[in-house]
Amino acid sequence: MKRLCIAALIAVLTLPAQAQTEPEVRLSLQQALEMALRNNLELQAERLGPRLSLLDLEATQGLYGLTLGARTGLNQGVSPSAQSFISGGSLISQMRQTYNLSLTQNLATGGDIGLDFRNQISDTNSTRVDINPAIVPRLELSLNQPLLRSALNGYRDLAARSNEVQAAEFQLKARAIATVSSVQDVYWDLVLFQERLRVVEQSVKILGDLLIMNQEKEKAGFMSRIDVLQTEARIAARQGSLLELRLAQQNTEDRLKRLLNPLHAQSIAWDARLSPTDQPDFKTVETSLERSLATAFEARPDYQSLQIGYKNAELARESAAQNRLPALALTGAAGLESLDQNYGTAIGKLFGFQTYFWNVGLNFELPVVGNRFEAAYQQAMLRTEQQRLLLENARQQLTAELRQAVRSVQVNASRVEANRKAKSLADEQLKAQTEKLNLGLTTNFQVLQFQEDFENASLSEVNAVIDYIKAVNALRQAEGVLLEARNIPWPLPGGNS
């Protein structure tokens, strides 16, 4: 009866947690990554960044677009005249109509070009006017261009907005890399707990076999009761370990589900039990700090984004420096004008080039007391220096991060080899001690010690392999090539917006 109770206890301890109530979803790492890249909420939010920056660029480009304008007006006035002989009546009524069209082109150079076609029709009751109604068409081309202050700042503004679009793409890639890294780490954590459970459950089975053998020896009088109790106590102690491992496993499953967005991921729900299908595989990776540094400075999207921030600070400094100059603007206009009481004839005269006008001038302005542009320039200088320091700090931080990442890969590779050897030796020792126990050449306590050593060695090997895999992934993330290492195309499938 007692043997049945022990067997039942072992069966309960090795039974998968909640296997009867939760649906199992077998999931490979590649499937998890694809789900996360498609459904992760933080990544979806970051996908909007490039589109927002592109719209900002389009809005800035719209400032330098071509604008068509139309204006019409009607004005009538009746006024008394003190000199009716000259004005042609004692009450003069005059009706004016205006019909104007305009095209305006704002320039990135800071100026603008305008083309105006104005039409004015005047009708009066005066008998002294020669042409009634008087139709006056006017065509004018005008130019206003700053030569010092504000000149060419539009081009710098457009360049900065274009840089921000590129920076948003880099930020999106950085978020994608962070998402892939998080999914990989959590996935391998889940594999680690799965492997730990397997090792502990295997240990429970070994202890169960040992307990049965001890019970037989106790009946035959070759073993004391205390030795049997030691084995039973060791089995009972494993119950707590298994419960802790299953709790950690379930919490890790929820972390992975959170990254996969269970509200949108197909077949992934909060109550699903995730079962990773990939097994930890130890594959040595060659490391070179110099090569990793060169790769990171070229590929790290967050570092590239900082470089763009420095470029934009330089553009802002150049604009602020230009704005310190005095204001000097070139203005000019030229056009044609005609007069007739028939619109067709008036247009014909307009393009007969009989009447014309033109003007050109310079407008100059120099601050005498107070110059707000000087303070803006000093701010731009400080921001440029700030961005330079941030960029230099990022280089140092990146170097330190890569040194640690390379060192971690190398150390964890050595850990794997050492723990594999330790596990192999512990396995041989356990088998030898178990055989000696059967022959009565050792004690049960010693066998239990060797069994615990084998269990610890097995867990250490699993930990070392998982740590090595995560260290390699961390190195690829630090280099900025994690997506390429996982053969994930960039831009992401479906576009980045």
C-alpha positions in Angstrom: 0.0 0.0 0.0 2.8 2.4 0.9 4.6 1.6 -2.4 1.4 2.6 -4.2 1.3 5.9 -2.3 4.9 6.7 -3.3 4.2 5.8 -6.9 1.1 8.1 -6.9 3.2 10.9 -5.4 5.8 10.6 -8.1 3.2 10.5 -10.8 1.6 13.7 -9.5 5.0 15.5 -9.3 5.9 14.6 -12.9 2.4 15.4 -14.3 2.5 18.6 -16.5 0.8 21.5 -14.8 -2.8 22.2 -15.8 -2.5 19.9 -18.8 -6.2 19.0 -18.4 -7.6 22.5 -18.6 -5.4 24.6 -20.9 -5.1 24.1 -24.6 -1.6 23.5 -25.7 0.0 25.6 -28.5 3.2 24.3 -29.9 5.3 27.3 -31.0 8.6 27.6 -32.7 10.9 30.6 -32.2 10.4 31.7 -35.8 6.6 31.6 -35.4 6.9 33.7 -32.2 9.0 36.3 -34.0 6.6 36.5 -37.0 3.6 37.0 -34.6 5.4 39.6 -32.6 6.6 41.6 -35.7 3.0 41.5 -37.0 1.0 42.0 -33.8 3.2 43.6 -31.0 1.4 46.8 -29.9 4.5 48.8 -29.2 5.9 48.0 -32.6 2.6 48.8 -34.3 2.6 52.2 -32.6 6.2 52.8 -33.7 5.2 51.9 -37.3 3.2 55.2 -37.4 6.4 57.2 -36.7 7.8 57.2 -40.3 4.4 58.1 -41.7 4.0 61.0 -39.3 7.4 62.3 -40.1 6.7 61.9 -43.8 3.5 64.0 -43.4 5.5 66.6 -41.6 7.9 66.7 -44.5 5.0 67.0 -47.0 3.5 69.8 -44.9 6.9 71.7 -45.0 7.1 71.1 -48.8 3.6 72.5 -49.0 5.0 75.8 -47.7 6.9 76.1 -51.0 4.0 75.1 -53.2 2.2 77.0 -56.0 -0.9 78.9 -54.8 -3.7 80.0 -57.0 -5.8 82.9 -55.8 -8.9 84.6 -57.1 -10.5 87.8 -55.8 -13.5 89.7 -57.0 -15.2 92.9 -55.7 -17.9 95.4 -56.4 -17.8 99.0 -55.2 -20.3 101.8 -55.9 -20.3 105.3 -54.7 -22.5 108.5 -55.4 -20.9 111.7 -54.3 -21.8 115.4 -54.8 -19.5 117.5 -57.0 -18.8 121.2 -56.3 -17.5 121.7 -59.8 -20.1 120.1 -62.1 -18.5 121.7 -65.2 -15.3 119.8 -64.5 -16.7 116.6 -63.2 -19.6 116.5 -65.6 -22.5 116.6 -63.1 -23.6 117.7 -59.6 -23.9 114.0 -58.4 -21.3 111.6 -59.6 -22.0 107.9 -59.5 -19.2 105.5 -60.0 -19.3 101.7 -60.1 -16.1 99.7 -59.9 -15.7 96.0 -60.5 -12.5 94.0 -59.9 -11.7 90.5 -61.1 -8.2 89.4 -60.1 -6.3 86.1 -60.5 -2.9 85.4 -58.9 -0.3 82.7 -58.8 2.2 82.7 -55.9 5.2 80.5 -55.6 7.0 80.6 -52.3 10.7 79.7 -52.6 13.0 77.6 -50.4 15.5 80.4 -50.9 13.2 82.5 -48.5 11.6 84.6 -51.2 8.6 84.4 -53.4 7.5 84.9 -57.0 4.1 86.3 -57.9 2.1 86.6 -61.1 -1.0 88.8 -60.9 -3.7 89.3 -63.6 -5.9 92.2 -62.5 -9.0 93.5 -64.2 -10.8 96.6 -63.2 -14.0 97.9 -64.8 -15.1 101.5 -64.0 -18.5 102.9 -65.0 -19.6 106.5 -64.2 -22.4 108.9 -65.1 -19.8 111.7 -65.7 -19.9 113.2 -69.1 -16.2 114.4 -68.8 -14.5 111.0 -69.0 -13.2 109.9 -72.4 -13.7 106.2 -72.0 -16.8 104.8 -70.2 -16.9 102.1 -69.1 -13.1 102.0 -68.6 -11.6 98.5 -68.6 -8.1 98.3 -67.2 -6.4 94.9 -67.4 -3.0 94.6 -65.7 -0.4 91.8 -65.8 2.4 91.9 -63.2 5.3 89.6 -62.3 6.9 90.3 -59.0 9.9 89.0 -57.1 10.9 89.3 -53.4 14.2 87.6 -52.4 16.2 88.0 -49.2 20.0 88.2 -49.8 21.3 87.9 -46.3 19.0 87.1 -43.4 16.7 84.1 -44.0 18.2 83.4 -47.4 18.3 79.6 -48.1 16.9 78.6 -44.7 14.0 76.9 -46.5 16.4 74.4 -48.0 17.9 73.6 -44.5 14.4 73.2 -43.1 13.5 70.7 -45.9 16.7 68.8 -45.3 16.0 68.6 -41.6 12.5 67.3 -42.2 13.9 64.7 -44.6 16.4 63.7 -42.0 13.6 63.2 -39.5 11.9 60.8 -41.8 15.1 58.8 -42.0 15.5 59.0 -38.2 11.9 57.7 -37.7 12.8 54.7 -39.9 15.9 54.1 -37.7 13.7 54.4 -34.6 11.3 51.9 -36.0 14.1 49.5 -36.8 15.5 49.9 -33.3 12.0 49.0 -31.9 11.9 46.0 -34.2 15.3 44.8 -33.0 14.2 45.3 -29.3 11.0 43.4 -29.9 12.9 40.5 -31.6 15.4 40.5 -28.8 12.7 40.4 -26.1 10.8 37.6 -27.8 14.0 35.6 -28.1 15.0 36.1 -24.5 11.6 35.2 -23.2 11.3 32.3 -25.5 14.6 30.8 -24.3 13.6 31.5 -20.7 10.5 29.4 -21.4 12.7 26.7 -22.9 14.9 26.9 -19.9 12.1 26.4 -17.4 10.9 23.5 -19.6 14.3 21.9 -19.5 14.6 22.5 -15.8 11.3 20.8 -15.2 12.5 17.9 -17.3 15.7 17.6 -15.3 13.8 17.8 -12.0 11.2 15.3 -13.1 13.9 13.0 -14.3 15.5 13.3 -10.9 12.2 12.5 -9.2 12.0 9.3 -11.3 15.5 8.3 -10.4 14.7 8.9 -6.7 11.6 6.9 -7.1 13.6 3.9 -8.5 16.1 4.3 -5.7 13.3 4.4 -3.1 11.8 1.2 -4.4 15.3 -0.4 -4.2 15.8 0.9 -0.7 12.4 -0.4 0.5 13.4 -3.9 -0.8 16.7 -3.7 1.1 14.8 -2.6 4.2 12.6 -5.6 4.0 15.5 -7.9 3.6 17.3 -6.3 6.5 20.2 -4.8 4.6 19.2 -1.2 5.1 18.0 0.9 8.0 14.8 2.8 8.1 16.7 6.1 8.3 18.1 5.5 4.8 14.6 5.0 3.4 13.4 8.2 5.1 16.3 10.2 3.6 15.1 9.2 0.1 11.5 9.9 0.8 12.5 13.3 2.2 14.5 14.1 -0.9 11.4 13.2 -3.1 9.1 15.4 -1.0 11.6 18.3 -1.3 11.4 18.1 -5.0 7.7 18.9 -4.8 8.5 22.5 -3.8 11.0 22.8 -6.6 8.6 21.7 -9.2 5.8 24.0 -8.0 8.2 27.0 -8.1 9.4 26.0 -11.6 5.8 25.7 -12.9 4.9 29.1 -11.4 7.9 30.7 -13.1 7.0 28.8 -16.3 3.5 30.2 -16.3 4.7 33.7 -15.6 7.1 33.5 -18.5 4.4 32.2 -20.8 2.4 35.3 -20.0 5.4 37.5 -20.7 5.7 35.9 -24.1 1.9 36.2 -24.8 2.1 39.9 -23.9 4.8 40.4 -26.6 2.7 38.4 -29.1 -0.4 40.4 -28.4 -2.9 37.6 -27.6 -5.9 39.8 -28.7 -4.7 39.6 -32.3 -2.4 36.7 -32.6 -4.0 33.7 -34.2 -4.5 30.7 -31.9 -2.7 32.5 -29.0 -5.0 33.3 -26.1 -4.3 34.1 -22.5 -5.4 30.7 -21.3 -3.3 28.8 -23.9 -0.3 26.8 -22.7 2.7 27.6 -24.8 5.0 24.7 -25.6 8.2 25.8 -27.3 9.4 23.4 -30.0 13.0 24.7 -30.5 15.7 23.1 -28.5 18.8 24.9 -27.2 21.6 24.2 -29.6 25.2 25.1 -28.9 26.9 26.4 -31.9 30.2 28.3 -31.5 30.4 31.8 -32.9 33.6 33.6 -33.7 33.9 36.9 -32.1 36.0 40.0 -32.8 35.6 43.2 -30.9 37.1 45.3 -33.8 34.7 43.8 -36.3 31.7 44.2 -34.0 32.6 47.8 -33.3 32.9 48.6 -37.1 29.6 46.8 -37.7 27.8 48.6 -34.9 28.9 52.1 -36.0 27.5 51.3 -39.4 24.3 49.4 -38.5 23.1 50.4 -35.0 19.8 52.3 -35.8 19.8 54.2 -32.5 23.4 55.4 -33.1 22.4 56.4 -36.7 19.4 58.3 -35.3 21.7 60.2 -33.0 23.9 61.1 -36.0 20.9 62.5 -37.7 20.1 64.5 -34.6 23.6 66.0 -34.8 23.2 66.8 -38.5 19.9 68.6 -37.8 21.5 70.5 -35.0 24.2 71.7 -37.5 21.5 72.7 -39.9 19.7 74.7 -37.2 23.0 76.3 -36.3 23.7 77.4 -39.9 20.2 78.9 -40.1 20.6 80.7 -36.9 24.0 82.0 -38.0 22.5 83.3 -41.3 19.7 85.0 -39.3 22.3 87.1 -37.4 23.0 89.0 -40.6 21.3 92.2 -41.5 18.1 92.0 -43.5 18.7 92.8 -47.2 16.1 91.9 -49.7 15.8 92.4 -53.4 12.4 93.5 -54.7 11.3 93.9 -58.2 8.3 93.9 -60.4 7.5 94.3 -64.1 4.3 94.2 -66.0 1.9 95.5 -68.7 -1.2 97.6 -68.5 -3.8 98.9 -70.9 -7.1 100.8 -71.1 -10.2 100.5 -73.3 -14.0 100.3 -73.0 -14.0 96.9 -74.8 -12.4 94.0 -72.9 -11.2 92.2 -76.1 -9.6 95.4 -77.3 -8.1 96.1 -73.9 -6.5 92.6 -73.8 -5.1 93.2 -77.3 -3.5 96.4 -76.3 -2.1 94.8 -73.1 -0.1 92.3 -75.2 0.8 94.9 -77.7 3.5 96.0 -75.3 2.7 99.7 -75.8 2.5 100.4 -72.1 4.5 98.8 -69.4 6.1 99.4 -66.1 9.0 98.0 -64.0 10.7 98.6 -60.7 13.6 97.2 -58.7 14.9 98.0 -55.3 16.7 96.9 -52.1 15.3 96.9 -48.6 17.9 97.0 -45.8 17.3 96.6 -42.1 19.9 96.5 -39.3 19.1 96.0 -35.5 20.4 98.9 -33.5 19.4 98.0 -30.0 18.7 94.4 -29.2 19.0 91.4 -31.5 16.8 88.4 -30.8 18.6 86.5 -33.5 21.8 86.6 -31.4 20.2 84.7 -28.6 18.8 82.2 -31.0 22.2 81.6 -32.5 23.7 81.0 -29.0 21.0 78.5 -28.3 21.7 76.7 -31.6 25.4 76.6 -30.7 24.6 75.0 -27.4 22.2 72.5 -28.9 24.9 71.5 -31.4 27.4 71.0 -28.7 24.8 69.0 -26.7 24.2 66.7 -29.7 27.9 66.3 -30.2 28.4 65.2 -26.6 25.4 62.9 -26.8 26.9 61.3 -29.9 30.3 60.9 -28.3 28.7 59.4 -25.2 26.8 57.0 -27.4 30.1 55.9 -29.0 31.6 55.2 -25.6 28.5 53.4 -24.4 28.3 51.4 -27.5 32.0 50.4 -27.1 31.4 49.3 -23.5 28.3 47.4 -24.4 30.1 45.5 -27.2 33.1 44.8 -25.0 30.7 43.2 -22.5 28.7 41.4 -25.2 31.8 39.9 -26.8 33.2 38.9 -23.3 29.9 37.3 -22.4 29.8 35.2 -25.5 33.4 34.0 -24.9 32.8 33.2 -21.2 29.5 31.4 -21.8 31.1 29.3 -24.5 33.7 28.1 -22.0 30.9 27.6 -19.4 29.0 25.2 -21.8 32.1 23.1 -22.3 32.9 23.0 -18.6 29.4 22.1 -17.6 29.0 19.4 -20.2 32.2 17.8 -18.9 30.9 18.1 -15.3 27.6 16.6 -16.2 29.2 13.6 -18.0 31.5 13.0 -15.0 28.5 13.3 -12.5 26.5 10.8 -14.6 29.4 8.3 -14.5 29.8 8.8 -10.8 26.1 8.4 -10.1 25.9 5.1 -12.1 29.0 3.8 -10.3 27.6 4.7 -6.9 24.3 3.1 -7.7 26.0 -0.1 -8.7 28.1 0.0 -5.5 24.9 0.4 -3.5 23.4 -2.7 -5.1 26.6 -4.6 -4.0 26.4 -3.1 -0.5 29.7 -1.2 -0.9 28.3 2.3 -0.2 25.6 4.1 1.7 22.3 5.4 0.5 23.2 8.9 1.7 26.2 8.9 -0.6 24.1 7.9 -3.6 21.7 10.7 -2.8 24.6 13.1 -2.8 25.8 11.9 -6.2 22.3 12.1 -7.5 22.0 15.7 -6.4 25.3 16.5 -8.0 24.1 15.0 -11.3 20.9 17.0 -11.1 22.8 20.2 -10.4 25.3 19.5 -13.2 22.4 18.9 -15.6 20.7 22.1 -14.6 24.0 24.0 -14.9 24.5 22.7 -18.5 21.0 23.8 -19.5 21.6 27.2 -17.9 25.0 27.6 -19.7 23.6 26.7 -23.1 20.6 29.1 -22.8 22.9 31.8 -21.5 25.2 31.3 -24.4 22.4 31.6 -26.9 21.1 34.7 -25.2 24.6 36.1 -25.2 25.0 35.6 -28.9 21.6 37.3 -29.5 22.7 40.2 -27.2 25.9 40.6 -29.3 23.9 40.7 -32.5 21.5 43.3 -30.9 24.5 45.4 -29.8 25.9 45.3 -33.3 22.5 46.3 -34.7 22.3 43.3 -37.0 19.8 41.1 -35.1 17.2 41.2 -37.8 19.7 40.2 -40.5 21.0 37.4 -38.2 17.4 36.1 -38.0 16.8 36.5 -41.8 14.1 39.1 -41.1 13.7 41.4 -44.1 13.8 45.1 -43.7 11.6 47.1 -44.3 9.2 44.8 -42.5 6.7 42.9 -44.7 3.6 45.0 -45.2 5.5 48.3 -45.0 6.7 50.4 -42.1 3.6 52.5 -41.8 
